[in-house]
Amino acid sequence: MDFLVFPDHPAGDALCRLLPAGPPAHVLHHPSGRPWIVGHWSADEALTAEAGPRRAVLLGTASADPGALARLLPGPGHLDGVGQRARRIPGSYVLLTAAEGDLRCRGDLATVHQIHHARIGGVTVAGNRPQDLAALARAAVGARLPSGAPGAGLIDEESLALRLLFPFAPLPLSLRPMWRSVRAVPPGHHLTLYANGRHSVARWWQPPEPDAPLEQAAQTVRRALTEAVAARAHRVTRAAHDTAGSRGTLSADLLGTTDSAGLCFLAAREDVPLLTASWGRCHRGGADPAGGARAAARPGAVPHQRTQPTGRDGCRRSCPCDGEHLAVPYAGAPTWYTPPDDPDHTTPADPAAPLAAFREAVRLAHLARLLAARGSRLHLAGIGGDALFAHRPAALNSLARSDPRTAARRAWTAHHLCHWKARDTLRTLLGGRSYPRWLAGGAPRVAATGPRTTGADWEIRAALPPWTHPDAVATVRRLLREAAAEAPEPFAPLRSQHETVRAAVRAGETVRGIGALALAHGIGYEAPFLDDAVIEAALTLRLADRARAGVHAPLLTRALRGVVPGAALSPGTAAMQDAEVRAGLRTHRGALAALCDDSLLAGRGLIRPGVLRQHLTSRQPPPHALDPTLATEYWLRAQAPVPPPAPEVARPALSVPARPPRPAARS
């Protein structure tokens, strides 16, 4: 899915003529006849509605129909009211609304569907893919239209430097697109375009109060997660109906973890064929965790209710073991860190940004190919479960404001179990500096080579790897100071809620990248845990209930009670996966080290290739520090060179239907 949004301005026609020729695009028009939304999407991921002078377009995954969307348009509040009422629709989508010449563009909180904008041809244009806005900006410069800034649409060298930070850049620098003059709408904000070509960005989301007891919050989470999975099943059904083909298939990861098991059991309740998938491990003295989850799900293995009839044939389906299962063997499959340009496993890159899931990109593309061959149209992944429900040390700081005794007791436990230093434990518990001050404080230490700070603050402190060029270090320090000087607001006043949303946004970035890989094989990649309603439900939990001794993710475990058998709930296999990651890195470090011979990052003065090679070929390469650099290097290599502007060359017109005639003037 891709789209561009144009204001009702004469510049819209000229800009549409600059769009590259390609597959015919969908075009929705303003009442004036000018283009409003231009893009490509399938019938099952678009809803349109109109009520009087108000119109709305929903692009993505939602369990609604045009009639339900149309009923939300009338009412008080202009575009704000429409957006507030539309939040009742479960799913993950972009909402585009129009009324009286004003346009509103709103993505989701986790940025799975993110909105970008750029000043092109004298007006603000919005879209979901920054690379499309960058290409349009370059074309406008070539056609000698007004440009927003020098170098509009070219790769931003400063954004490349920020991409070297590990594990990731802090807010708001993590939102910075890879092209000059293209801006991302911050999470929880919407973009408004006006007929005069200008725009505004305003906040639409506020965090809920964390005051719900565990049982109440668990019921809210279960309801939101059930509706999120149902929205995906609804889309699969719509796709099969629109194409008049056989019933579509919904696939899901079954990895033996609480989050993936929960999605599988909820999906098994829906009236769509279900295909579960897992990686088949063969370990000495150990069992396959996904196989254990499947065994626990078998009827009779663990008592659990199978009481929801969903199939038209009268069969009862509430267990994923009733559907088809794909066990992907490790033998013959790509390992972690298989290079994307490997001759046997060529994998497309995400043109929008370096892949957050770089280390497993080829594995995920391999899985997508297998699922597509089995008929999957949408794939559910448990990404976001840990982001929302895992215990975060930053919660100690928030808890200390309402229950200092409990917070101190838990901080003392973390001090011993996590080997925190005394001063860092006190800072975690009692620290009160603002988010801008924390951001500015990270600038001097961004390239520190000593031991990492323990404890917790607003976010994990980002660092640059030792192979970063000194000039790039200076650039990142300056950008951190400049960002802090603009006094950015955190996602929420409480550190625990800010860190949860920050983790969800990072998970959303991962989903966007994996989605680009899966889409190349005709599969939509979905993360129900990252729906707005699920995130909000997780944030309502009372701070004192966020962690319980001996219980992994207590809120999610309680929410899935009665849905997933207890034996199928597991905290995961992090240690096992870490060993596989390091083994894959050792296997492919020779090919990865060869990047140092002609590194494009080195050519731009961002890294020292000799130091990078030294770390890649060491006995214990540092995976977490390497990932951002390798992902950015491969992303840069995948970018087509930008030719110099040639305004004399005629550009092909966009293949779109003729616009409707302008309405006659009323007397």
N, C-alpha and C positions, 0 to 999 in steps of 0.2 A: 504494500500500500504506500502510495506517495501522493502528495497533494500540495498545491500552492493556493494561497488565498490573496485576492487582490481587492483593494478598496474600490468603491464606485467612483472612479476617477478616470479622466481621459487617458492617463498614462497606462492604464491596464491593457488597453488594446495594443499599444505599441510594445509593451513587455511580452504579451502573449505571442506576438509575431517573432520574438527572439528565441522562444523555446525550441529545443531541437526536434527535428522530425523523428518519428518513432511510431510505436503502436498507438492507434487512436485513443485519445484521452476522453474521460468523462468531463463534461463542462456544465456547471450550473451558473446561471446568469443572475445579475441584479435586475430589478424591475426596469431599469434603464436599458437593458440589453447588453451591458458590459459584462465581461467575465467576472465571476465571483470566486468559484472554486474550480480548479483545473487539476486533474490527477488521474491516477489509475488505482482501481480497487475492484474487488470481486463483489458479486451481488450479495453474498452472505455477510459482508462486513460493512454494509452501508444501510442506514435508515434515513429517510427524508420525511419531513412533515411541514405543514403550512397551516397557519390559523390567522386569518386577517392579514395584517401587515408584517406578522412575525413568521420567520422560517427557521428551521433547525435541521442540521445534518449531523448524524452520529456515525463516526467511522471507527470500526474496531469490533469488539466482541461484547454483545449485550443481549440480555433476555428481555427483549421488548419488540413491539411491532410499530409500524408507522402511526396507527391509531393511538396507541399509548403515548407515543412521543408528542403527537399533536395535542393531546389533552393537557399536556404540561405547559403549552405555550401561553394560553390566555391567563391573565391574573396580574396582580400588582408586582411592581418591582422592575419593570422594563427588562433589560437583559440580565440584571442581577437576579431578579426573581425567577426567570427561566432557568438560569444555571443552578439556583438553589433547589428548585423542584426536580430538575433532571438528576440530581444526586441520588434519587430514589432508585434509579435504574441500575441493577447489578451488572457488573462486568468491568472491562478495561477498554477505554475508548477515548477518542477526541470528540469534543462537543463544539460544533461551529454554529453560531446563531447570528441572525440578522434582524434588525428592527429599525425602521426610520433612518436608514443610511448608516447606522452604527453596526460594526461587526465585532463579534466576540469569539476568541479562540481559546479553548481551555483543554489542556492535557490532563493526565492523571498525576497523582501525588508522587508516585515512585518513578516517574519519567519513563515508564515503558512506552508511553505515547507522549513524546516531548514536542513542544512547540518552539520554533525558532523564528527569527525575523531579521530583516535587513533593509537598509535604506537603498532603494534601487530606482533609478529613473525619476528621482524627486518624490517618491512615495514609499511608504512602508509596506513591504510584502511579507507575508507569513507562510510557513510551511513546516512539515514534520521532518524533512531531511535537510540538514545544513548543506550538504554537497549540492543539492539542487539550487538553493539560494545563492551559493557561491558561483555556480556555473552561470546563473542568470545575471549576477552582478558583473562577471567578466564579459558576458555578451553585451550588456548595456554599455560598458566602457568601450568595447569595440565599435558599437553603434553610435558612440559619441553622445549618449544620453547622460544626464547629470548623475555623477557618482557620489556615493555617500562619503567616501574617504579615499585617500591614496592607497593603491594596492588592493582595492576591494575585490574579494573573491580569491585572492592568492593565499597560499598556505602561510599560516602565522608562525613565525619562528619562535615566538615566546610561548605559544601553546605547545610546541614540540618540547621545549625545555621543561614545562610543567609536567608533561607526560612521563618524565624520567623519575618523578617522585614515587616512592613506594611507602606504604601499600597503595596510596592514592593521594591526590592533592586535596587540601581542605576546601570546604565551602568558602567563598563562591567560585574559587579558581577551578574546581573540578567541573563546573558547568561550562567552562569556556570552550567554544567550538574550535575546530582546527583551521578555520579560515578567517581572514581579516574581514571586519565589518559585519560578520554574522553573529548574532546574539541569541542566547538561549533564554527562554522565559523561565524564571526560577520555579522550583516545585511549590505548589500551593498558590501560584499566581496565575492570572489570566491576562491575555493581550487583547486590547480593544483597538480596532482600526477605524478611523474616521474618514468621511468622504473627502476631506481636504488633504488626505495623504499622510496625516500625522497619526500618532499612536500613543497609547498609555499602557502601563503595566500596573496592576493592582492585585492585592492579596485577596483570595477568596476562601482560604482554608485556615482554620484555627484549631490547635490541638484540643482534644477533649480533656476534661478534668480526670486525673487518675484516682478515682474514688470508688470504683465498683469492687465489691468483694469477689473472691475467686469464682464462686459458683455463678454469680450473675454475669461476670465478664466471660466465663466459659460458654454460657448459653448464647451470648451475643456473638462470640467468635464462631461457634458452630453454625449459627444461622447464616452469618455472612459468608462463611466458607462453603456451605451447602449451596447458597445462591450463586456463588462465584463459579462453582463446578457446573451447576445447572445451566449457566449462561453459555459455557463452552459446548455443552451437549446441544443446547438450542441452536447454536450456530452450525454445528455439524448437520443437524436435521434440516435447517434452512438450506444449506449448500446442496444436500442431496435432493431436496424438493425443487430448488431452482434449476438444477441441471437435469431433472427428470431421470436421474440415474439410480443406481442401487444405494442402499443405506450407507451413509458415510461411517467411517470408523474413527473412534477417539482413542488415542494411545496415551500411555502414562508411564512414568518411571516407577518401578517397584524395586527400591534399593535397600530395603530393610531398615529404613529410618522412619521416624514418627511422621515427618511431614510428607514423604512420598507415599507411605502406607495410607495415610489419611485421605490423600487425593484419590488413590486407587479405590478405596472402599466407598467413597462418596460417588465416584464416577460409575461404579458398578450398580448404583441405584438408578441410574438414568436409562432411558429407553434408547440407547445407542450401542452398537457393538463396541466392546472394549478390548484393546490390545495392550497388555502390560509388557514392559521390557526391563531387562537387567543385564549387567555384565557378569558373565560366568567366571568365577574365580576358582582356582585350584590351589589350596594352601595346605602346607604340611601341618597336620594336627589341628586344623581349623575348618570350620564349616563356612559355606557361602552364606553371608548374612541375608541376602535377598531370598535365597532358598529357604532359610529359616522363617522368614516372614511369610512366604507362600505356604510353607508347611503349617504354620500357625493359623493360616486363614482357611485351611481345608475343613470342610464340615466334619465335626466330631473331634478334631484335634484340640480345639479350644472352644468351650461353649460360647456361642455368640448368636445373636438373633439374625435370622434370614427370613424376614417377614414382609418385605416390601415387594409386591408384585409389580413389575414394570413392563415386561415383554408382552407384546400383543398375543403371543401364543400361550399366555398364561403361566409361563415359567417364572420362578421366583429368583430374582437376581439382586443380591446385596453384597456379594463377595467377588473380588477380582479373580479368584481361582476358577470361576465359572466361564471366564472368557479365554481368549487365546493369549499365550505368553511367548515372548521372544527372548530367549537366553542368548546373548551375544557372546560367543567364546572369545577369550583373549588371544588364542592362537590365530594368527592371520590378521588380527585387528591392529590398527595403529596404536602405538603406545603414547604415553604422555610425552609432550615436547616433539612429536613428529613434525618436522618443518612443513609449513603450508605448501611449499613448492616441491615437496617430495614427489618423484615421478609416479609412484604408485598411489598416492593419496593427495592429488591436487585439490586444494580447498580454497574457495573464494573468500576474500576478506570482506569485512564490513567497510564500505566506502565512507561511512560517516565518521569513524574514529578507530584508533587502535583497539583491539579486542581485549576486554577485561578478562575473558576466559581464554587467553592465548594458549596456555599450556595444554588445554584439552580441545582446542578447536578442531583438529583433524579427527579426533575420536568422535566428537559430537556430529560432525558432518557424515562420518561413516555410519553412525547410528541412524541419522536422518534418512540416508539412502535405504537402509534396511527397512525402516518403518514405512517409507513411501512405497516400497515394493509390496508391503503387506496391506496397503490400502489406507494408511492413516492420513487424515486431513488436518487434524489438530493434535498437538502433543502437549500433555500437561507435565510440568516439572515442579519440583518442590522448592525451587529457588525462592528465597524470601522467608522460609520458615525459621531458620536460625536468626535472621535479621530481626524478626518480630518477637520471638519467644525465648531465645537463649538469654541467660543471665548476663547482664552487662555491669561491670564495676562502676560505671558512671552513675548507676542508680543509687549507690551509697551516698553520694553527695546530695541527691534529691531527697532521699529518705531522711537524711540528717536534719532537714528543715521541719519535718513533721514528727519524727520518732527518733530522736538522737540516741536513745539507749539501744534500740535495735540496730541502728546503723553502726554504732560503735562496736557492738558485739560481732557483727558480720565483717566489719572492716578488720577487726583483730584476727578473725579466721582467715581472711584473704591475705593478711600480712604474713602469716605463717605458711599457708599452703602455696602461695604464689611467690614467696621470697621477696616481698616488697621491702624497700628501704623505709625506715621509720618516717623520714620527712615526706616521702611520697605517699605513705599511708595517710598521714595527716592532711596533706594537700588534697588527696582524693576525697577525704571525708569533710573537710572544712573549707576547701578552696572556694573563693567567691569572685574571682576576677571575671570580667565580662568576656563575651566571645571575641570582640575586636582586640582586646588586650591579649587574650590567649593567642590569637592569630599573629599579632605583631611579635609576641615572645618567641614564636617558632622560627622567625627569620634568622637570628644569629646562630641557631643550632641546627639548621637544616642540613648542613654537611658534616656534622659532628661524627667522628669515627669511634668515639668511646662507647661504653656500654649504653644500651637503650634505657630510657627512663622507665621506671616501673610505675605502678599505680595507674590512675585514670584521670582524664580531664574531659574537656568538651568532646574531643575526638582523639583517635590514635595520632600521635605526632608523626607527620610525614618527614621523610629523609631522602636525600639524594645519594645514589650509589657512589662508591669511590672512583669510578671511571668517568664521572661527570667532569667536563672541562671547566676550569675556573671561571671562564666568562659566563657559562651557563649557570653556575652557582650564583654569581653576582646578579644575573637576571632574575632568577627565582627569588632571591632575597628581596630584591626591589619590588617584585610583584606582590610578595606577601605583605610588605610594608604598605604599598599602595592600596591593597585590598583592605587592610586593617584601618587605614585612614578614612575609608568610605563608610566605616561603622556598619558593617553588614549585620543584619538580624539573624539570630539562630532560628532553626525551625520551630523551637518552642523555648519558653523561659527555663524549663527544667532540663538539666543536662541529660537525664535518663530518656526523656521523650525526644530531645534533639538527636541523641545518638541513635535511637531506634529508627527515626525517620531517615537519618543520614545513612544508616546501614541499608534501609529499604531502597533509597535512591541509588546506592552503589549496586544493589542487586538488580535494580531496573536497568542500569547501564549494561550489566552482564546479559540480561535478557534481550536487550536490543541487539547486541552483537551476535548472540547465538541465534536470534530470530533471523538475522540476515543470512546466516549459514544454512538454516533449515529451509528458508524460503526458496533458496536455489534448487531445492529438491521438491518443492510444491507442498511443504508442510508449514502450517502456522505453529509458532512456539509460544506457549501460554504459561503464565505463572499466576495462578489464582490467589496465592498468598499476598500478592502485591496489589490487589484491588483496593481501592480507597476504603471501602466498607470494612475489609478485613484489617487493614492498618489501623483504622480508627477504633475498631473493637479491641484490638490488642493494647492500644494506648489507654483504654479506660481502666485497666487493672490497677487496683490499689498497690502502691509502691511496696508495702510490707509483704505482699503476696508474690512478688516477682521471682523470688528464689526460695526454694524449700530443700532442706537437706535430703540428699539421696534421690531427688526427683529431677529428671531432665525436663526442661521446658514445662513446668507445672501447669501453666495456663493451657497450652496446646494439648497436653496429656489429658487434662480434665475435659476439654472441649470435645475430644474424640472418644471419650468413654462411652461405650455402648455402640460406637460406630466401628472401631477397630479393635480386634482382640488384644488383650493385654500382652500376650506373648509376641505380637507383631510390632509392639512399640519399642523402639531402640534409639539410643542417642546417636547412633551412627558408627562409622568405622574410620575415624580420622587418622589413627595411627597406621592402619593398614594402607589407606590412601596415600599418606605421606611417604611411605616406603616405595610405593609404586611411582609416585612423582619423581623421587630422587633417582630411581632406577632408570626411568625414561630419560631424565636429563643426562645421566652418564652415558646412555646409549647414543644420544644424538648430539653430544657436546662438540664432536668433531665438525659436523655440518654447521652447527650454530657458530662455532668459533671461526669458520670460514667467512662469516659475514664481516669480520673485522678487516678483511683484505680490501674491500671496497665499500665500507660502511657509508651510507648516505648521511647518517647522523654525524659521523666524524667529518664528512665533507662540509657540513654546515657549522662545524666548530662546536658541537654540543657534547661530544664524548671523546675520550682518549682510547682509541681502539686497542692499543697495546695492553692497557690495564684491564680492559674488558676481556681480552683473550686470556690473560693470566687467570682471571677468576673463572672463566668458563672451563678451563683445562685443569683447574685445581682438584684436589681429592674430594673436597666437599663444596661444590658450587652452591651459591646462595640463591635458591629458587625465587624467593619473594622479592629480592632486589633485582633479579634478572628479568622477571616477567614484563614489567613496564617498558624496559629498554628494548627487549626483543620484539614485543608487540608493536612498538612505535617504528622500529627499523623496518619490519615487514610491511606495516601500513604505508610507510613512505615509499617503499619499493613498488607497491601496488598502484600508486597514483600515476595517472597518465600525465606526461609533461604538458604544461599549459602553453599553447602557441601564442606568439605575440598577437595583439589585437590587429585585425585587418578590416577596418570599417568599409572599405570599398567592395568587399566580397558580399554578395547577397546571401542572406541566411534563409534557410527553408522555413516556410510557415508551419505552424502547428496544425496537425490534422484534427480539426474539431468541427462539430456541426455548426451550421450557420446560426448566428444569434437571432433571437426573436425580434420582431420590429418594436421600435419604441412606442409606448402608449401615446395616443393622441392627447393633445393638451385639452384640458377641460375649460369650457367657457364660463 
